[in-house]
Amino acid sequence: MSVLHIHEANFEQEVLHSDKPVLLDFFASWCGPCGQLSPIIDQFAANHPELKVAKIDVDAQRALAKKHKVFSIPTLVVYKNGEITKRATGVHTEEELLNLI
């Protein structure tokens, strides 16, 4: 499955009402570590169709970043059944991402 791009208009449907666990990657285009994590996130999404993997641009979606208390990026947030279950910051390997879920 490819990576989704989340914004305020689709957040509720794609994240809160998802029938799969959701891994959100809060990022910015100018962020070096975000650029390092991006191909790992893309590969992770391709390797795990049983999960929903999505990105949120903190510059374009400031309200969602604020709601999730994103103070540093990249920040990863895992949702299951509409609830946040885990958070992490920084660059992670695919194995570490799977352990978050």
Residue, then its C-alpha position, 0 to 999 in steps of 0.5 A: m500500500s502506498v503512503l497516504h497524505i493526511h490533512e484536516a479534511n480526511f483525518e477523521q475518516e482515514v485515521l480515527h475510523s480506520d479498520k487498520p492500525v495507522l502509523l502517522d509520520f509528522f514531517a517537514s520538507w526542509c527537515g534533514p532527518c525527515g528526509q532520511l526517514s521518508p524512504i524508510i516510511d515508503q518501504f515500510a508502507a509497501n512491505h506492510p499492507e495490513l497497516k495504514v501508513a500516512k504522512i502529515d506535513v507540519d507546515a501545511q497542517r499546523a492544526l493537526a501538528k498542534k493537536h498532536k503536540v508535535f514539537s520536534i520532527p520527525t514525530l511518529v504517532v500510532y493510532k489503533n481503533g481511533e486512539i493513540t497507542k504510541r509515539a516516537t521521534g527521530v529516524h527509525t529502522e523498518e524493524e523499529l517501526l514494526n515494533l511501534i505498531 
